[in-house]
């Protein structure tokens, strides 16, 4: 089985690449010239140079049984950059695959729960709910989904909408771990979230590609639990063996925080676009479809996953 992975040098993509190798796949990674391939060192993979946001740079897509598209930006310097990479980049890759690979078994696009948007009624969001993204990132990822769906007659596909993902190599949630270790975390009241440990996600991605039941479907993926903001803080606190002070932040102040963070930190996960998401209190999804159709069965809950993540951060001097 031959697989092409985009975004293989990133957090989720590097874990997926290693998992595919363990499953016996022959893996090729599409990387940009500027990519840092440190997480691919020592892995038996082939490298192709190309940039999904530049159609002319994409090499031939023939000969692959599976294409796993993970290349994207969770934080961008501008709205234009977010759409170029997450929306246009997906359109370009889909066009290249259709151009070169008529025998493809599956195109797996890893989207995001942000593309569906938050729950507005407190009930977990299912795959058949009309999408309502509230951030530029969510709108750009939804745009990517639409490019995949537009070619559903010509390309077998699966779309994955993961909840918040965490684990070793994650630089986004690292910000929150650092806040907890520092002893103070912002607290904007009770909120509910779905989370998923990265190894459980990559297992679900592979499962969705290999299962016939996954073709032509969209799947939410989380660990099946709903965590309050207090649960998340407690899980990280236990992992770091410290008890932080919760600093109350009124919701109406949050846009100002995002604006200031962008001015001082530049391209950071703490930005105005992320604040648009955090202002909503229920980022929760229904995973019954993945469980029933795919046999998706995540193993790691937040306390165990937070400990493993914190341990990795410490070992690699990220904390």
Legacy VTK file of the C-alpha trace (Angstrom):
# vtk DataFile Version 3.0
C-alpha trace
ASCII
DATASET POLYDATA
POINTS 319 float
0.000 0.000 0.000
1.427 3.323 -1.080
0.469 6.514 0.734
1.194 10.187 0.195
1.048 12.427 3.262
0.934 16.212 3.155
1.750 18.086 6.347
3.988 15.203 7.415
6.495 17.525 9.087
3.848 18.922 11.420
2.367 17.815 14.721
-0.380 15.443 13.545
1.191 14.588 10.195
4.422 13.307 11.733
2.490 11.009 14.073
0.363 9.773 11.160
3.457 9.077 9.063
4.999 6.939 11.805
1.709 5.078 12.325
1.366 4.351 8.593
4.863 2.880 8.550
3.965 0.645 11.489
0.931 -0.536 9.529
3.132 -1.557 6.587
2.477 1.381 4.250
5.106 2.654 1.850
5.031 6.363 2.671
5.945 9.403 0.609
5.809 12.850 2.209
5.078 16.008 0.256
7.204 18.751 1.819
7.981 22.374 1.018
11.575 23.444 0.437
11.431 25.437 3.662
9.964 22.619 5.795
11.761 21.441 8.914
11.788 17.652 8.561
13.200 16.910 12.037
10.301 14.616 12.966
10.883 12.510 9.841
14.532 11.857 10.581
15.254 8.151 10.877
11.948 7.164 9.263
11.913 5.074 6.092
10.018 7.578 3.958
10.490 9.162 0.549
10.286 12.921 0.138
8.687 14.899 -2.689
9.101 18.654 -2.901
6.024 20.766 -3.539
3.702 23.332 -2.011
-0.062 22.769 -1.996
-0.666 26.514 -2.158
1.224 26.615 -5.501
-0.405 24.306 -8.038
2.496 24.533 -10.495
4.912 23.265 -7.844
3.008 20.031 -7.215
4.710 16.894 -8.533
2.909 13.960 -10.144
0.298 12.332 -7.926
0.135 8.988 -9.732
0.978 5.654 -8.143
-0.447 6.311 -4.666
-3.242 4.182 -3.229
-4.057 6.701 -0.507
-3.567 10.437 -0.124
-3.745 11.879 3.401
-4.071 15.662 3.248
-3.064 17.302 6.522
-1.096 20.324 5.312
-2.646 23.459 6.744
-2.331 26.373 9.132
-3.998 26.554 12.550
-2.594 30.064 12.979
-1.977 32.454 10.118
-0.611 35.965 9.761
-3.650 37.083 7.769
-7.025 35.966 6.476
-5.534 35.731 2.984
-2.828 33.343 4.185
-5.366 31.163 6.007
-7.458 30.764 2.854
-4.447 30.313 0.578
-3.135 27.362 2.582
-6.292 25.703 3.955
-8.768 26.413 1.154
-6.820 26.994 -2.053
-4.159 24.492 -1.027
-6.790 21.752 -0.784
-8.296 22.736 -4.138
-4.871 22.526 -5.790
-4.081 19.120 -4.343
-7.484 17.724 -5.326
-6.984 18.982 -8.889
-3.538 17.365 -9.055
-4.822 14.034 -7.743
-7.685 13.963 -10.245
-5.241 14.937 -13.004
-2.812 12.101 -12.267
-4.442 9.332 -10.254
-7.556 7.637 -11.607
-6.952 4.513 -9.492
-6.827 6.219 -6.093
-8.460 4.186 -3.337
-9.088 7.076 -0.941
-8.400 10.782 -0.456
-8.558 11.562 3.255
-8.920 15.227 4.142
-8.282 16.134 7.767
-10.506 19.146 8.379
-11.530 20.431 11.819
-14.480 20.756 14.164
-13.933 24.491 13.569
-15.376 23.936 10.064
-18.654 22.761 11.588
-18.627 25.453 14.248
-19.579 25.387 17.929
-22.731 23.919 19.409
-25.276 26.690 19.875
-27.752 24.620 21.887
-25.391 22.727 24.203
-25.812 19.435 22.323
-22.861 17.700 20.640
-22.583 18.713 16.987
-23.219 15.901 14.500
-21.921 15.620 10.946
-25.279 16.423 9.356
-25.701 19.790 11.105
-25.433 22.766 8.759
-21.866 24.109 9.231
-21.545 27.428 11.008
-17.844 28.289 11.392
-17.168 31.370 13.524
-13.469 31.875 12.746
-11.423 32.521 9.627
-9.668 29.200 10.246
-12.989 27.343 10.403
-14.259 29.020 7.229
-11.035 28.192 5.387
-11.171 24.525 6.467
-14.814 24.350 5.404
-13.725 25.769 2.056
-11.290 22.874 1.770
-14.099 20.414 2.485
-16.185 21.927 -0.307
-13.395 21.374 -2.833
-13.262 17.699 -1.846
-17.041 17.303 -2.002
-17.188 19.027 -5.382
-15.202 16.122 -6.853
-17.035 13.312 -5.074
-18.020 11.694 -8.392
-14.405 11.563 -9.543
-12.487 10.839 -6.338
-13.220 8.479 -3.424
-12.921 10.557 -0.260
-13.266 10.682 3.504
-13.381 13.885 5.555
-12.330 13.901 9.208
-13.377 16.675 11.596
-11.237 16.267 14.717
-11.987 18.078 17.946
-9.131 19.808 19.817
-6.035 17.600 19.411
-3.161 17.402 21.881
-0.096 15.308 22.547
3.687 15.247 22.056
4.962 17.842 19.529
1.860 20.034 19.860
2.955 23.658 20.048
-0.560 25.120 20.310
-1.686 23.696 23.649
1.870 24.161 24.935
0.910 27.795 25.590
-1.708 26.635 28.099
0.681 24.180 29.756
3.122 27.044 30.244
0.428 29.201 31.817
-0.458 26.445 34.271
3.190 25.929 35.181
3.610 29.691 35.623
0.787 29.556 38.149
-1.944 31.618 36.477
-4.500 30.755 33.797
-7.190 32.965 32.254
-10.679 31.801 33.184
-13.731 33.035 31.300
-16.362 30.910 32.972
-17.671 27.427 32.369
-17.211 26.037 28.894
-17.350 22.529 27.428
-14.935 20.933 24.986
-14.264 17.712 23.111
-10.625 16.589 23.063
-8.673 13.781 21.407
-5.154 12.476 21.995
-3.069 12.516 18.817
-2.381 8.760 18.680
-6.100 8.028 18.871
-6.695 10.483 16.034
-4.127 8.955 13.680
-5.513 5.492 14.365
-8.960 6.839 13.455
-7.640 8.446 10.272
-6.089 5.180 9.076
-9.216 3.256 10.017
-11.375 5.647 8.001
-9.171 5.154 4.927
-9.101 1.357 5.039
-12.767 0.759 5.868
-15.203 0.612 2.951
-17.741 2.217 5.284
-15.565 5.323 5.396
-15.850 6.177 1.726
-17.910 9.254 0.904
-18.420 10.151 4.558
-17.629 12.918 7.040
-16.634 11.832 10.546
-16.299 13.775 13.773
-13.560 12.418 16.013
-12.981 12.978 19.737
-12.379 10.710 22.727
-16.132 10.632 23.376
-16.034 12.614 26.615
-17.116 16.193 27.212
-14.717 18.183 29.385
-15.426 21.382 31.250
-12.770 24.092 31.309
-12.153 23.066 34.941
-11.576 19.437 33.886
-8.924 20.549 31.410
-7.170 22.829 33.890
-7.248 20.082 36.523
-5.862 17.487 34.103
-2.932 19.688 33.122
-2.408 20.763 36.738
-2.125 17.146 37.857
0.298 16.420 35.022
2.487 19.351 36.089
1.881 18.860 39.827
0.882 22.441 40.452
-2.296 24.364 41.235
-2.629 27.576 39.206
-4.635 30.634 40.101
-7.632 31.101 37.842
-7.768 34.719 36.738
-11.282 35.743 35.753
-11.465 37.323 32.291
-14.819 38.818 31.203
-15.816 37.602 27.759
-16.205 41.122 26.412
-12.490 41.735 27.114
-11.306 38.702 25.133
-11.197 40.380 21.686
-8.840 42.968 23.153
-6.540 40.195 24.373
-6.403 38.704 20.893
-5.683 42.103 19.342
-2.853 42.853 21.765
-1.349 39.359 21.416
-1.204 39.730 17.640
0.612 43.058 17.940
3.245 41.734 20.335
3.573 38.055 19.420
2.793 38.074 15.685
1.762 34.633 14.423
0.612 32.981 17.655
-2.205 30.652 18.686
-3.341 33.489 20.970
-4.834 35.750 18.308
-8.045 37.495 17.350
-9.225 34.578 15.225
-8.773 32.039 18.028
-10.600 34.385 20.401
-13.590 34.262 18.017
-13.740 30.545 18.753
-13.025 30.690 22.477
-15.853 33.167 23.049
-18.259 30.281 22.363
-18.881 27.960 25.291
-19.578 24.590 23.651
-17.041 23.043 21.279
-18.382 19.516 21.497
-19.072 16.875 18.858
-21.023 13.652 18.487
-18.765 10.732 17.481
-21.403 7.986 17.237
-21.066 7.810 13.459
-17.330 7.037 13.621
-17.896 4.516 16.403
-20.693 2.696 14.583
-19.404 2.806 10.992
-15.666 2.513 11.600
-15.368 0.853 14.988
-13.488 3.941 16.167
-12.464 3.351 19.769
-10.158 5.961 21.340
-8.229 4.811 24.398
-6.725 7.907 26.040
-8.609 10.366 28.259
-7.472 13.840 29.226
-5.662 13.055 32.511
-3.501 10.308 31.053
-2.942 12.182 27.803
-2.018 15.413 29.596
0.572 13.541 31.681
2.168 11.946 28.615
2.177 15.293 26.839
3.735 17.095 29.812
6.386 14.383 30.125
7.314 14.826 26.460
7.492 18.615 26.865
9.844 18.229 29.824
12.096 15.666 28.138
12.479 17.891 25.080
12.898 21.081 27.136
9.695 22.676 25.873
8.635 23.289 29.476
LINES 1 320
319 0 1 2 3 4 5 6 7 8 9 10 11 12 13 14 15 16 17 18 19 20 21 22 23 24 25 26 27 28 29 30 31 32 33 34 35 36 37 38 39 40 41 42 43 44 45 46 47 48 49 50 51 52 53 54 55 56 57 58 59 60 61 62 63 64 65 66 67 68 69 70 71 72 73 74 75 76 77 78 79 80 81 82 83 84 85 86 87 88 89 90 91 92 93 94 95 96 97 98 99 100 101 102 103 104 105 106 107 108 109 110 111 112 113 114 115 116 117 118 119 120 121 122 123 124 125 126 127 128 129 130 131 132 133 134 135 136 137 138 139 140 141 142 143 144 145 146 147 148 149 150 151 152 153 154 155 156 157 158 159 160 161 162 163 164 165 166 167 168 169 170 171 172 173 174 175 176 177 178 179 180 181 182 183 184 185 186 187 188 189 190 191 192 193 194 195 196 197 198 199 200 201 202 203 204 205 206 207 208 209 210 211 212 213 214 215 216 217 218 219 220 221 222 223 224 225 226 227 228 229 230 231 232 233 234 235 236 237 238 239 240 241 242 243 244 245 246 247 248 249 250 251 252 253 254 255 256 257 258 259 260 261 262 263 264 265 266 267 268 269 270 271 272 273 274 275 276 277 278 279 280 281 282 283 284 285 286 287 288 289 290 291 292 293 294 295 296 297 298 299 300 301 302 303 304 305 306 307 308 309 310 311 312 313 314 315 316 317 318
